[in-house]
Amino acid sequence: MKIYLGVTFQLILSVLFISCSSVPSKPGQEIVTFYVYPSGHFKAAQTGYKSVLKKFREIQSHLGAKGTRGRVGIGLVFPYLAWTSGEGEGPYKLRGSVLKDHDIFLRAAQELNIPVMVQFNGAVWHSPQHNSAFLNYWKTVGGGKYLSRYKDGKVNESIGGSFSKVSKKELGKYLNTSPYDIKSSQNALFLTLSPYATRLREARREALLLSVNFWKKLDLKYPNVIQSFSTDSEVSNFSFRFKKDRAIPIGYEEWNTKPFCEENNVKNCREFFTRDFEYKSDLEKKWFYFRASNHKAFVKDTVDIIRKVFSRRAIYTHQIPTPEGQYIRKYKKRDFASPLETAFTVGSFPGFTMYIHEQRDQEFKRLLDQIYDKSKSQWGMVEFNPGKSWKGTKEQLRQYTLDILNLSYEKGVRVICPLSWETNSLDFGIKDSGIDKGISDFLHQNI
């Protein structure tokens, strides 16, 4: 009886949330909100409030604040763990400069009547930093972690870089010798995504709650500005990477391997994880979905913490989408263990990173169909750029963007987060690229 009541209560919550959070429900009339990730806004905040106002106004005036098809907002990435001090079991504290900057951002958004999405980020992909004791502790053996790196000593390209400011010598006391080679250790670490690491799982939840409560204070000060939230970006990991067509395995922490082997009666656990995973056997497929269930639990924890404080605000998840039935994604040939299911959790709308490289959009369109069939309601592209490695003209990119947006709208997309406004070390900017004009044309076209 208890189980049935619990399921019924969850379904009631889900229905209430959707009815409270959805945009107007007339078929074909719902608006789309474009939450543009700004660039240089922290530097502008150091100059003063008027500089931030100018930065936000540029985006708004460039795209058009509002049109017949939607409106323009701002997406604020908030790497909560990178800005949290404290280690072990706390207490935790957010840096003072962070609080001041975001007060300025919301004040400017309120003056310009710009809706804001807050993206909680930083749990999975951030490197350790001098000014974040929490990350340095949490992403090391000192906090119950292992360095997550390849056996050839080279880290994931997306998290290795000049922003990793902690030297090997400083991290030396945290280094683990197995299954990694300490002599070629690197400075980039992953956060554990395993729900079996119960103490560490609770520590992250506490640090996240601290940040959510901070945003609640800003919400009370600047009402009706924060319209939605998104969860940690791309909660996933992979078992190997390819180098010159050779699979290089990655070591996994015992928080993942030990429970898996126990649950599936794997006799020689160490041997099992030395293989090249091709996902042809039932046991290998179980490993894929075991990791996927861990990732979904991590996402659900984040949704639950946000929902505890913001009972009726829209929340979007933020996952790498892997097509149904596909184990190794074509992109970098990695087994992200990120099937669509990881983005679907009670109390939230599904959200995904959606990029198109060189107009290769077959997988993109396939994913649109699959997500639309699965979502049954609105969903979001919480990282979006259709012009990665674009080789055509600006006008061609404008038309292509408009076509992609119209198609995405038909498939239920109601929130889109272009990344980013200006070109930076990681992303191709949409400003003056043709993408911006495509977005403007979409917003102002006749329905």
Protein Blocks (a to p, Z undefined) as FASTA:
>chain_A
ZZmmmmmmmmmmmmmmmmmmpccfbehiaccddddddehklmmmmnomklmmmmmmmmmm
mnopbafkbccdddddddfklmpgcehjbpadddfklmmmmmmmmmmmmmnopacdddde
hjlmpccdfklmklmmmmcmknopacdddfkopacfklgcjklmbdfklmmmmpcfbfcd
fklccfbdcddfbfklmmlmmmmmmmmmmmmmmmmmmmmmmghklmbdcddehiacdfbd
ceehiacdddddfklmmmmmmmnopablmlmmmpccehlafklmmmmmmmmmmmmmmmmm
mmmmmmmmmmmbccddddddddehiabdfehpiaehpafklmpcghiacddddddeehia
klmmmmmmmmmmmnopacddfbdcfkgoiabdfklmmmmmmmmmmmmmmnopabdcdddf
bdcfkbccfehnlmmmmmmmmmmmcZZ
